[in-house]
Amino acid sequence: MGNISEDIRSSFASNKVKALINIKYTAGWINSKETELFKSFDISPQQYNILRILRGAAKPMQVQTVKDRMIERAPNATRLMDKLCDKKLINRVRCEEDRRVVFVEITDTGLQILKQIDDKGVPDFLQKITEEEAKIISDILDKIR
């Protein structure tokens, strides 16, 4: 991996098309690296995202709020949370005032998993770029959106 033209054996009509294909290709590549990492913790990248959101919350959050904050909107977010509950990484709490409303919160076990992931540090492939380059990438991606 290193040059999109060589990696996918293709040429491009313009640098903007090349950039678009490169972003999509790299996103897929990063997703596969994340999947490898999280597999060792028996969670998916989407479940990691849910745990990360809940860790940042000061108190239990409504399920819909978690869904709204997910990086990758998952139509199966409820099922993902069911699996996290089964693994005792999150808890569900019914709202006393309105039984239809469900809150979720991260458990101590969920926090321990996140700490283990955090302790692994920045992925190797990100070690290749400087902090300034990382800022530039983020700024460009923000500009695209």
MDTraj code that builds the backbone (N, CA, C; nanometers):
import mdtraj as md
import numpy as np

residues = "MET GLY ASN ILE SER GLU ASP ILE ARG SER SER PHE ALA SER ASN LYS VAL LYS ALA LEU ILE ASN ILE LYS TYR THR ALA GLY TRP ILE ASN SER LYS GLU THR GLU LEU PHE LYS SER PHE ASP ILE SER PRO GLN GLN TYR ASN ILE LEU ARG ILE LEU ARG GLY ALA ALA LYS PRO MET GLN VAL GLN THR VAL LYS ASP ARG MET ILE GLU ARG ALA PRO ASN ALA THR ARG LEU MET ASP LYS LEU CYS ASP LYS LYS LEU ILE ASN ARG VAL ARG CYS GLU GLU ASP ARG ARG VAL VAL PHE VAL GLU ILE THR ASP THR GLY LEU GLN ILE LEU LYS GLN ILE ASP ASP LYS GLY VAL PRO ASP PHE LEU GLN LYS ILE THR GLU GLU GLU ALA LYS ILE ILE SER ASP ILE LEU ASP LYS ILE ARG".split()
xyz = np.array([
    [0.0844, -0.1175, 0.0000],
    [0.0000, 0.0000, 0.0000],
    [0.0882, 0.1228, 0.0000],
    [0.0545, 0.2187, -0.0797],
    [0.1350, 0.3389, -0.0806],
    [0.1012, 0.4327, -0.1941],
    [0.0612, 0.3788, -0.3093],
    [0.0254, 0.4624, -0.4222],
    [-0.1039, 0.4080, -0.4814],
    [-0.2091, 0.4862, -0.4750],
    [-0.3413, 0.4395, -0.5174],
    [-0.3409, 0.3905, -0.6618],
    [-0.2692, 0.4588, -0.7486],
    [-0.2650, 0.4177, -0.8897],
    [-0.2071, 0.2771, -0.9041],
    [-0.1012, 0.2492, -0.8276],
    [-0.0390, 0.1167, -0.8323],
    [-0.1224, 0.0135, -0.7581],
    [-0.1771, 0.0526, -0.6429],
    [-0.2529, -0.0417, -0.5610],
    [-0.3740, -0.0979, -0.6336],
    [-0.4443, -0.0124, -0.7073],
    [-0.5639, -0.0617, -0.7770],
    [-0.5429, -0.0710, -0.9284],
    [-0.4197, -0.0462, -0.9705],
    [-0.3817, -0.0566, -1.1122],
    [-0.4787, 0.0200, -1.2016],
    [-0.4845, 0.1509, -1.1762],
    [-0.5779, 0.2346, -1.2500],
    [-0.5201, 0.3740, -1.2659],
    [-0.5706, 0.4446, -1.3659],
    [-0.5387, 0.5865, -1.3818],
    [-0.6686, 0.6642, -1.3623],
    [-0.6578, 0.7951, -1.3485],
    [-0.7731, 0.8753, -1.3124],
    [-0.7887, 0.9941, -1.4053],
    [-0.9123, 1.0375, -1.4236],
    [-0.9426, 1.1490, -1.5145],
    [-0.8897, 1.2819, -1.4603],
    [-0.8804, 1.2940, -1.3279],
    [-0.8294, 1.4171, -1.2661],
    [-0.7798, 1.3847, -1.1258],
    [-0.7082, 1.4794, -1.0679],
    [-0.6602, 1.4610, -0.9306],
    [-0.7758, 1.4577, -0.8311],
    [-0.8864, 1.5268, -0.8627],
    [-1.0013, 1.5248, -0.7722],
    [-1.0671, 1.3869, -0.7720],
    [-1.0767, 1.3247, -0.8889],
    [-1.1304, 1.1881, -0.8953],
    [-1.0365, 1.0929, -0.8232],
    [-0.9066, 1.1113, -0.8444],
    [-0.8068, 1.0280, -0.7770],
    [-0.8193, 1.0438, -0.6250],
    [-0.8369, 1.1670, -0.5772],
    [-0.8509, 1.1917, -0.4338],
    [-0.9754, 1.1220, -0.3793],
    [-1.0855, 1.1304, -0.4514],
    [-1.2092, 1.0666, -0.4070],
    [-1.1910, 0.9151, -0.3957],
    [-1.1356, 0.8544, -0.4993],
    [-1.1129, 0.7098, -0.4978],
    [-1.0153, 0.6737, -0.3860],
    [-0.9138, 0.7568, -0.3670],
    [-0.8143, 0.7314, -0.2629],
    [-0.8779, 0.7381, -0.1235],
    [-0.9660, 0.8339, -0.1006],
    [-1.0354, 0.8452, 0.0284],
    [-1.1191, 0.7200, 0.0529],
    [-1.1950, 0.6787, -0.0472],
    [-1.2809, 0.5608, -0.0316],
    [-1.1973, 0.4345, -0.0101],
    [-1.0914, 0.4205, -0.0867],
    [-1.0036, 0.3039, -0.0759],
    [-0.9371, 0.2996, 0.0617],
    [-0.8870, 0.4145, 0.1059],
    [-0.8195, 0.4222, 0.2356],
    [-0.9184, 0.3978, 0.3494],
    [-1.0407, 0.4475, 0.3367],
    [-1.1427, 0.4236, 0.4399],
    [-1.1678, 0.2732, 0.4547],
    [-1.1788, 0.2040, 0.3436],
    [-1.1966, 0.0585, 0.3485],
    [-1.0777, -0.0113, 0.4120],
    [-0.9588, 0.0346, 0.3778],
    [-0.8362, -0.0229, 0.4325],
    [-0.8291, -0.0016, 0.5840],
    [-0.8609, 0.1202, 0.6275],
    [-0.8608, 0.1503, 0.7715],
    [-0.9666, 0.0663, 0.8425],
    [-1.0845, 0.0519, 0.7820],
    [-1.1900, -0.0307, 0.8420],
    [-1.1428, -0.1738, 0.8642],
    [-1.0699, -0.2284, 0.7673],
    [-1.0221, -0.3660, 0.7839],
    [-0.9175, -0.3738, 0.8960],
    [-0.8334, -0.2718, 0.9094],
    [-0.7347, -0.2679, 1.0185],
    [-0.8050, -0.2575, 1.1542],
    [-0.9096, -0.1735, 1.1610],
    [-0.9864, -0.1604, 1.2855],
    [-1.0533, -0.2920, 1.3213],
    [-1.1106, -0.3574, 1.2222],
    [-1.1788, -0.4847, 1.2461],
    [-1.0815, -0.5854, 1.3058],
    [-0.9593, -0.5902, 1.2519],
    [-0.8555, -0.6790, 1.3064],
    [-0.8271, -0.6463, 1.4529],
    [-0.8080, -0.5185, 1.4817],
    [-0.7767, -0.4761, 1.6178],
    [-0.8891, -0.5119, 1.7142],
    [-1.0116, -0.4755, 1.6790],
    [-1.1233, -0.4940, 1.7707],
    [-1.1643, -0.6402, 1.7850],
    [-1.1305, -0.7217, 1.6857],
    [-1.1626, -0.8652, 1.6935],
    [-1.0969, -0.9275, 1.8169],
    [-0.9777, -0.8818, 1.8493],
    [-0.9084, -0.9377, 1.9660],
    [-0.9792, -0.9008, 2.0967],
    [-1.0673, -0.8018, 2.0930],
    [-1.1456, -0.7631, 2.2104],
    [-1.2902, -0.8116, 2.1996],
    [-1.3190, -0.8894, 2.0952],
    [-1.4516, -0.9462, 2.0714],
    [-1.5599, -0.8391, 2.0547],
    [-1.5213, -0.7281, 1.9892],
    [-1.6188, -0.6251, 1.9544],
    [-1.5958, -0.5816, 1.8100],
    [-1.6945, -0.5149, 1.7532],
    [-1.6832, -0.4628, 1.6175],
    [-1.6466, -0.3144, 1.6233],
    [-1.6039, -0.2565, 1.5115],
    [-1.5764, -0.1123, 1.5111],
    [-1.6988, -0.0303, 1.5529],
    [-1.8177, -0.0727, 1.5121],
    [-1.9390, -0.0004, 1.5492],
    [-1.9649, -0.0112, 1.6997],
    [-1.9386, -0.1281, 1.7573],
    [-1.9555, -0.1442, 1.9019],
    [-1.8525, -0.0593, 1.9773],
    [-1.7321, -0.0515, 1.9254],
    [-1.6309, 0.0361, 1.9837],
    [-1.6807, 0.1797, 1.9845],
    [-1.7396, 0.2221, 1.8743],
    [-1.7923, 0.3570, 1.8624],
    [-1.8987, 0.3832, 1.9696],
    [-1.9868, 0.2878, 1.9908],
    [-2.0907, 0.3007, 2.0938],
    [-2.0262, 0.3128, 2.2323],
    [-1.9290, 0.2283, 2.2610],
    [-1.8609, 0.2338, 2.3905],
    [-1.7903, 0.3681, 2.4102],
    [-1.7268, 0.4168, 2.3060],
    [-1.6556, 0.5448, 2.3129],
    [-1.7538, 0.6593, 2.3409],
    [-1.8690, 0.6561, 2.2750],
    [-1.9714, 0.7586, 2.2969],
    [-2.0186, 0.7554, 2.4418],
    [-2.0445, 0.6349, 2.4931],
    [-2.0949, 0.6220, 2.6300],
    [-1.9894, 0.6609, 2.7336],
    [-1.8636, 0.6334, 2.7036],
    [-1.7575, 0.6735, 2.7966],
    [-1.7535, 0.8261, 2.8089],
    [-1.7776, 0.8949, 2.6998],
    [-1.7743, 1.0408, 2.7004],
    [-1.8948, 1.1051, 2.7673],
    [-1.9985, 1.0272, 2.7898],
    [-2.1192, 1.0803, 2.8530],
    [-2.1014, 1.0816, 3.0051],
    [-2.1512, 1.1832, 3.0674],
    [-2.1400, 1.1933, 3.2129],
    [-2.2453, 1.1086, 3.2838],
    [-2.3476, 1.0690, 3.2102],
    [-2.4579, 0.9926, 3.2695],
    [-2.5199, 0.9054, 3.1608],
    [-2.6133, 0.8184, 3.1974],
    [-2.6776, 0.7352, 3.0953],
    [-2.7392, 0.8204, 2.9834],
    [-2.7326, 0.7681, 2.8616],
    [-2.7840, 0.8403, 2.7440],
    [-2.9008, 0.7647, 2.6841],
    [-2.9910, 0.8386, 2.6213],
    [-3.0983, 0.7732, 2.5483],
    [-3.0379, 0.6985, 2.4299],
    [-3.0947, 0.5848, 2.3989],
    [-3.0472, 0.5034, 2.2869],
    [-3.0440, 0.5864, 2.1589],
    [-3.1473, 0.6657, 2.1353],
    [-3.1534, 0.7457, 2.0124],
    [-3.0387, 0.8465, 2.0059],
    [-2.9986, 0.9020, 2.1184],
    [-2.8869, 0.9965, 2.1205],
    [-2.7576, 0.9261, 2.0800],
    [-2.7386, 0.8049, 2.1295],
    [-2.6201, 0.7269, 2.0914],
    [-2.6223, 0.7037, 1.9408],
    [-2.7364, 0.6624, 1.8871],
    [-2.7491, 0.6385, 1.7426],
    [-2.7150, 0.7638, 1.6629],
    [-2.7614, 0.8790, 1.7111],
    [-2.7376, 1.0058, 1.6408],
    [-2.5902, 1.0455, 1.6413],
    [-2.5161, 1.0032, 1.7432],
    [-2.3758, 1.0420, 1.7553],
    [-2.2787, 0.9443, 1.6904],
    [-2.3294, 0.8330, 1.6426],
    [-2.2403, 0.7331, 1.5835],
    [-2.1734, 0.7865, 1.4577],
    [-2.0466, 0.7545, 1.4411],
    [-1.9710, 0.7958, 1.3233],
    [-2.0329, 0.7332, 1.1989],
    [-2.0575, 0.6058, 1.2066],
    [-2.1188, 0.5316, 1.0959],
    [-2.2600, 0.4956, 1.1408],
    [-2.3581, 0.5633, 1.0844],
    [-2.4971, 0.5384, 1.1231],
    [-2.5322, 0.3933, 1.0902],
    [-2.5645, 0.3184, 1.1935],
    [-2.5921, 0.1755, 1.1755],
    [-2.7411, 0.1498, 1.1958],
    [-2.8076, 0.0964, 1.0943],
    [-2.9498, 0.0652, 1.1116],
    [-2.9706, -0.0448, 1.2158],
    [-2.8655, -0.1167, 1.2453],
    [-2.8735, -0.2259, 1.3427],
    [-2.8138, -0.1862, 1.4780],
    [-2.8155, -0.0571, 1.5101],
    [-2.7537, -0.0089, 1.6340],
    [-2.8162, -0.0743, 1.7572],
    [-2.9469, -0.0970, 1.7541],
    [-3.0123, -0.1608, 1.8684],
    [-2.9575, -0.3017, 1.8883],
    [-2.9391, -0.3742, 1.7787],
    [-2.8829, -0.5095, 1.7873],
    [-2.7384, -0.5050, 1.8378],
    [-2.6622, -0.4054, 1.7930],
    [-2.5251, -0.3894, 1.8414],
    [-2.5244, -0.3663, 1.9924],
    [-2.6187, -0.2857, 2.0392],
    [-2.6273, -0.2597, 2.1832],
    [-2.6739, -0.3845, 2.2587],
    [-2.7623, -0.4637, 2.1970],
    [-2.8030, -0.5906, 2.2586],
    [-2.6812, -0.6788, 2.2843],
    [-2.5929, -0.6864, 2.1849],
    [-2.4723, -0.7694, 2.1995],
    [-2.3797, -0.7144, 2.3072],
    [-2.3692, -0.5810, 2.3147],
    [-2.2865, -0.5207, 2.4196],
    [-2.3457, -0.5480, 2.5577],
    [-2.4778, -0.5494, 2.5669],
    [-2.5442, -0.5846, 2.6945],
    [-2.5149, -0.7299, 2.7301],
    [-2.5250, -0.8174, 2.6307],
    [-2.4972, -0.9598, 2.6548],
    [-2.3547, -0.9808, 2.7056],
    [-2.2626, -0.8988, 2.6591],
    [-2.1222, -0.9091, 2.7002],
    [-2.0942, -0.8318, 2.8287],
    [-2.1995, -0.7705, 2.8842],
    [-2.1899, -0.6936, 3.0090],
    [-2.0998, -0.5704, 2.9943],
    [-2.0949, -0.5136, 2.8731],
    [-2.0147, -0.3940, 2.8490],
    [-2.0976, -0.2668, 2.8627],
    [-2.2303, -0.2799, 2.8486],
    [-2.3222, -0.1683, 2.8732],
    [-2.4438, -0.2217, 2.9485],
    [-2.5156, -0.1301, 3.0113],
    [-2.6423, -0.1618, 3.0782],
    [-2.7528, -0.0791, 3.0168],
    [-2.8713, -0.1360, 3.0146],
    [-2.9914, -0.0619, 2.9746],
    [-3.0674, -0.0226, 3.1007],
    [-3.1219, 0.0980, 3.0979],
    [-3.2005, 0.1471, 3.2103],
    [-3.3273, 0.2113, 3.1543],
    [-3.4431, 0.1647, 3.1995],
    [-3.5707, 0.2227, 3.1566],
    [-3.5953, 0.3543, 3.2294],
    [-3.6487, 0.4493, 3.1581],
    [-3.6857, 0.5775, 3.2168],
    [-3.8072, 0.5564, 3.3075],
    [-3.8012, 0.6076, 3.4283],
    [-3.9118, 0.5914, 3.5237],
    [-4.0354, 0.6700, 3.4804],
    [-4.0146, 0.7877, 3.4194],
    [-4.1268, 0.8729, 3.3798],
    [-4.1963, 0.8238, 3.2532],
    [-4.1189, 0.7665, 3.1618],
    [-4.1743, 0.7191, 3.0343],
    [-4.1090, 0.5851, 3.0015],
    [-4.1792, 0.4773, 3.0265],
    [-4.1248, 0.3425, 3.0106],
    [-4.0823, 0.3113, 2.8668],
    [-4.1274, 0.3919, 2.7704],
    [-4.0871, 0.3687, 2.6309],
    [-3.9444, 0.4152, 2.6053],
    [-3.8946, 0.5040, 2.6901],
    [-3.7607, 0.5601, 2.6739],
    [-3.6599, 0.4687, 2.7426],
    [-3.5537, 0.4367, 2.6691],
    [-3.4484, 0.3499, 2.7223],
    [-3.3160, 0.4268, 2.7221],
    [-3.2468, 0.4182, 2.8338],
    [-3.1143, 0.4773, 2.8472],
    [-3.0111, 0.3646, 2.8469],
    [-2.8890, 0.3973, 2.8034],
    [-2.7782, 0.3023, 2.8112],
    [-2.6609, 0.3701, 2.8787],
    [-2.5814, 0.2896, 2.9481],
    [-2.4616, 0.3397, 3.0151],
    [-2.3524, 0.2344, 3.0039],
    [-2.2295, 0.2802, 3.0031],
    [-2.1160, 0.1885, 2.9944],
    [-2.0887, 0.1296, 3.1330],
    [-2.0484, 0.0044, 3.1363],
    [-2.0153, -0.0629, 3.2621],
    [-1.8656, -0.0504, 3.2898],
    [-1.8250, -0.0906, 3.4084],
    [-1.6818, -0.0917, 3.4412],
    [-1.6057, -0.1835, 3.3464],
    [-1.6677, -0.2951, 3.3083],
    [-1.6035, -0.3878, 3.2137],
    [-1.5849, -0.3204, 3.0784],
    [-1.6857, -0.2441, 3.0351],
    [-1.6746, -0.1697, 2.9093],
    [-1.5632, -0.0667, 2.9159],
    [-1.5522, 0.0008, 3.0283],
    [-1.4444, 0.0988, 3.0464],
    [-1.3078, 0.0315, 3.0438],
    [-1.2983, -0.0881, 3.1019],
    [-1.1713, -0.1625, 3.1018],
    [-1.1307, -0.2000, 2.9589],
    [-1.2271, -0.2426, 2.8788],
    [-1.1977, -0.2762, 2.7381],
    [-1.1444, -0.1532, 2.6653],
    [-1.2097, -0.0383, 2.6835],
    [-1.1636, 0.0849, 2.6180],
    [-1.0238, 0.1233, 2.6647],
    [-0.9954, 0.1046, 2.7920],
    [-0.8615, 0.1362, 2.8426],
    [-0.7570, 0.0462, 2.7773],
    [-0.7887, -0.0810, 2.7617],
    [-0.6954, -0.1729, 2.6961],
    [-0.6712, -0.1308, 2.5516],
    [-0.7763, -0.0882, 2.4836],
    [-0.7615, -0.0416, 2.3453],
    [-0.6784, 0.0860, 2.3433],
    [-0.7094, 0.1798, 2.4329],
    [-0.6319, 0.3046, 2.4414],
    [-0.4849, 0.2777, 2.4703],
    [-0.4577, 0.1785, 2.5556],
    [-0.3207, 0.1465, 2.5935],
    [-0.2378, 0.0952, 2.4754],
    [-0.3048, 0.0459, 2.3736],
    [-0.2322, 0.0002, 2.2539],
    [-0.1714, 0.1182, 2.1781],
    [-0.2244, 0.2386, 2.2036],
    [-0.1703, 0.3596, 2.1418],
    [-0.2197, 0.3791, 1.9999],
    [-0.1591, 0.4768, 1.9353],
    [-0.1953, 0.5119, 1.7983],
    [-0.1563, 0.3980, 1.7060],
    [-0.2453, 0.3585, 1.6138],
    [-0.2111, 0.2489, 1.5209],
    [-0.0814, 0.2768, 1.4444],
    [-0.0106, 0.1700, 1.4131],
    [0.1173, 0.1816, 1.3433],
    [0.1095, 0.2666, 1.2173],
    [0.0018, 0.2503, 1.1408],
    [-0.0050, 0.3231, 1.0142],
    [-0.0164, 0.4740, 1.0343],
    [-0.0616, 0.5184, 1.1516],
    [-0.0671, 0.6624, 1.1788],
    [0.0667, 0.7159, 1.2288],
    [0.1563, 0.6265, 1.2672],
    [0.2900, 0.6691, 1.3111],
    [0.3684, 0.7297, 1.1952],
    [0.3270, 0.7010, 1.0730],
    [0.3983, 0.7470, 0.9538],
    [0.3749, 0.8945, 0.9241],
    [0.2758, 0.9557, 0.9902],
    [0.2475, 1.0967, 0.9634],
    [0.2745, 1.1801, 1.0878],
    [0.3072, 1.3064, 1.0645],
    [0.3348, 1.3986, 1.1754],
    [0.2031, 1.4557, 1.2285],
    [0.2109, 1.5213, 1.3431],
    [0.0935, 1.5889, 1.3990],
    [0.0434, 1.6956, 1.3021],
    [0.1350, 1.7688, 1.2404],
    [0.0962, 1.8735, 1.1440],
    [0.0271, 1.8110, 1.0227],
    [0.0783, 1.7006, 0.9722],
    [0.0131, 1.6325, 0.8595],
    [-0.1257, 1.5818, 0.8992],
    [-0.1368, 1.5313, 1.0209],
    [-0.2673, 1.4840, 1.0692],
    [-0.3672, 1.5992, 1.0729],
    [-0.3223, 1.7161, 1.1163],
    [-0.4094, 1.8340, 1.1195],
    [-0.4515, 1.8723, 0.9780],
    [-0.3588, 1.8707, 0.8859],
    [-0.3892, 1.9057, 0.7464],
    [-0.4924, 1.8086, 0.6889],
    [-0.4734, 1.6793, 0.7126],
    [-0.5691, 1.5791, 0.6648],
    [-0.7073, 1.6077, 0.7226],
    [-0.7133, 1.6312, 0.8535],
    [-0.8421, 1.6595, 0.9175],
    [-0.9066, 1.7850, 0.8608],
    [-0.8263, 1.8881, 0.8418],
    [-0.8792, 2.0134, 0.7862],
    [-0.9347, 1.9926, 0.6451],
    [-0.8635, 1.9165, 0.5631],
    [-0.9095, 1.8897, 0.4268],
    [-1.0394, 1.8084, 0.4288],
    [-1.0440, 1.7062, 0.5138],
    [-1.1662, 1.6255, 0.5216],
    [-1.2838, 1.7087, 0.5726],
    [-1.2587, 1.7976, 0.6694],
    [-1.3639, 1.8881, 0.7161],
    [-1.4123, 1.9784, 0.6019],
    [-1.3195, 2.0243, 0.5219],
    [-1.3535, 2.1126, 0.4090],
    [-1.4396, 2.0394, 0.3067],
    [-1.4081, 1.9129, 0.2821],
    [-1.4872, 1.8317, 0.1879],
    [-1.6312, 1.8191, 0.2371],
    [-1.6476, 1.7928, 0.3672],
    [-1.7831, 1.7783, 0.4222],
    [-1.8534, 1.9115, 0.4325],
])
top = md.Topology()
chain = top.add_chain()
for i, resn in enumerate(residues, 1):
    res = top.add_residue(resn, chain, resSeq=i)
    for name in ("N", "CA", "C"):
        top.add_atom(name, md.element.get_by_symbol(name[0]), res)
traj = md.Trajectory(xyz[None], top)
